[in-house]
Amino acid sequence: MRIFETPLYPYERSPDQDAPNPACHPVVVVGAGPAGLVAAIDLARRDIPVVLLDENDRVSYGSRAICFAKRALEILDRLGCGDEITGHGVTWSRGKVFFRDRRIYGFDLLAEEGHRRPAFINLQQYRLEELLLRRLRDLQSEGRPVELRGGSQVTKVEPATDSVLLTVETPEGPYRLEAEWVVACDGAGSTVRRELGLEFAGRVFEDNFLIADVTMKADFPTERWFWFDPPFNRGQSALLHRQPEGLWRIDLQLGPGVDREEEQRPENVVPRLRQMLGDDVEFELEWISVYTFQCARIDRFRHGRVLFAGDAAHQVSPFGARGANSGLQDVDNLVWKLERVLRGRSPDSLLDSYDAERVPAADENILNSTRSTDFITPKSETSRLFRDAVLNLAETQPMARPLVNSGRLSLPHVYLDSPLQSPDVDGLPARTRPGSPAVDAPLGDGWLLARLGDRFQLLALGSCAAETGYAGVPAGIRRKAPASGSSAALGIDVADEPGLEVISLPAGRHPLLDERYLGGAPGALYLLRPDQHVAARFTDYDPERTAAALRRASAQETDDP
Ligand SMILES: Cc1cc2nc3c(=O)[nH]c(=O)nc-3n(C[C@H](O)[C@H](O)[C@H](O)COP(=O)(O)OP(=O)(O)OC[C@H]3O[C@@H](n4cnc5c(N)ncnc54)[C@H](O)[C@@H]3O)c2cc1C
């Protein structure tokens, strides 16, 4: 039996089903796809009790995502499964673009040295989910508070003032469950979204694409190959990607209005593949499907105590690999905020910043995805003429290559307008400005991102390293009494910030770290968030200003000096 046909978390009766009143849990995550699994793992690691519900009892059926980007791998590193997942994938950063029967140019997505993770790995989505499940099981055996309930379909969602009531359908009948917070990761057809009456707004595309996963022995390199108007699929596009286990992904554009059933018949697929691969290549079909897509999202990702993530919140075309990758970034952004709110360390307005940060991220993905789709599938003769002229030019003129759009591949969003950020200062490198995810750098015996934890942290570099001391809470940051009338838990509590640690690194020891974080400046102090995004940075150390930045980044009252 193939992995996606194997029940990995079969339905089991829960004591909640026999409780006289609905049992209440701090967090219920609906949907155990990539987003839901990562949310549950992150919550469990933080010792936040979480129930993960899925209507199914197995990993994603058939072949869907294959490309997982550097940022997603860095998130998985933070969750303790980056090595295993990267190890199972095939690593790539290069690609080639073809037009008709010519190779017009090649590219490298990570030409720069000094990163622990590659630009991309390719790994079947069902394998990713299997490995995430393994991580979740490991956490359970460590005694972390996470429960996965298979065969548990959420059918009704009733928001109340301080909680949400869920009706869960099981093979033994329905029961009700109460959650302080619901994370809706139930995918493109989200029941939670429908129950809350939320609409997806965006564009539906008419084109059909055929996916064929084949096993073959072939000497194609581990690269992304994309064809515009190839001889073997005239007027359409094609994509070839290597996957692990001798598998290859072939994605052929079919155009609008095709008979989907007919197109999926092996007797129709095999001749298409023969035309592409040639008569000499032996291959076996592993998976065939036809997909269409839309680029759309709901208006807000926070609706009271229900937080939407992944495909339940937004959808894009597969070009650019922005679907699952952005779902992982959603929950990376959300979970630390949820933890702080549940522990009373931040007010619940911190969760509004999830919306403020991830909605623009979704818009960026939708924009890129829509543009790629328009370039790949021109909607008028004029657009096609323009597209073909760009492709012809790109063959000889490198300056035309940025105009070629065969899918702008997933990059993390920079939260430039986030309410959690402090204003930037002059003189430090642009790539590590507030809102950016921390850029990795080698530290001699390890990597910067591996040194950063998943709490707030100060990175003191160069002259700032000496100013703050070398470990522990920086000198000068002291607890400030809460303002009268405000709750002590929400008071300004900087010295007691759990895990607030200073990583002090004098300049000159790690050249790439200095280049990426100092530029030419003598010193810098970075405040990093629990999701490893930069919240603030300064070129000198001022305890009051640093404390104010921390309060802003955790949505505690702001009183900038
Ligand atoms: C052909 C193709 C290629 C793609 N390639 C890429 C790629 O290379 N890279 C990339 O990043 N993305 C890619 N994507 C997109 C990616 O597959 C999705 O973005 C991703 O699966 C979304 O993850 P999710 O966890 O949000 O939702 P899903 O994976 O859809 O998971 C939703 C889960 O919720 C469960 N569920 C649904 N309803 C209920 C309910 N009522 N109650 C309980 N459980 C429920 C489902 O059983 C499922 O387990 C591709 C998609 C396609 C179709």
The ligand as an ORCA input file, in Angstrom:
! r2SCAN-3c Opt
* xyz 0 1
  C      -0.375     20.302     -8.161
  C       0.002     21.077     -6.962
  C       1.330     21.378     -6.753
  C       1.697     22.137     -5.664
  N       3.020     22.421     -5.469
  C       3.387     23.120     -4.395
  C       4.762     23.298     -4.114
  O       5.635     22.808     -4.820
  N       5.097     24.006     -2.976
  C       4.136     24.523     -2.153
  O       4.500     25.158     -1.157
  N       2.835     24.322     -2.366
  C       2.428     23.623     -3.463
  N       1.106     23.356     -3.645
  C       0.107     23.843     -2.683
  C       0.015     22.949     -1.429
  O      -0.309     21.639     -1.795
  C      -1.040     23.520     -0.479
  O      -0.829     24.911     -0.353
  C      -0.966     22.875      0.899
  O      -1.368     21.541      0.889
  C      -1.851     23.637      1.897
  O      -1.664     23.099      3.163
  P      -2.772     23.271      4.285
  O      -2.254     22.545      5.471
  O      -3.154     24.685      4.402
  O      -4.077     22.539      3.689
  P      -4.293     21.003      3.199
  O      -2.987     20.399      2.810
  O      -5.347     21.062      2.197
  O      -4.777     20.279      4.510
  C      -6.078     20.457      5.015
  C      -6.375     19.342      6.002
  O      -7.633     19.614      6.616
  C      -8.395     18.432      6.681
  N      -9.800     18.858      6.732
  C     -10.516     19.453      5.759
  N     -11.753     19.740      6.184
  C     -11.823     19.318      7.458
  C     -12.845     19.349      8.444
  N     -14.039     19.863      8.196
  N     -12.601     18.818      9.662
  C     -11.377     18.274      9.945
  N     -10.385     18.222      9.037
  C     -10.598     18.754      7.819
  C      -7.994     17.651      5.438
  O      -8.234     16.260      5.588
  C      -6.507     17.977      5.339
  O      -5.726     17.043      6.046
  C       0.706     22.590     -4.752
  C      -0.625     22.259     -4.949
  C      -0.985     21.511     -6.040
  C      -2.419     21.156     -6.238
*
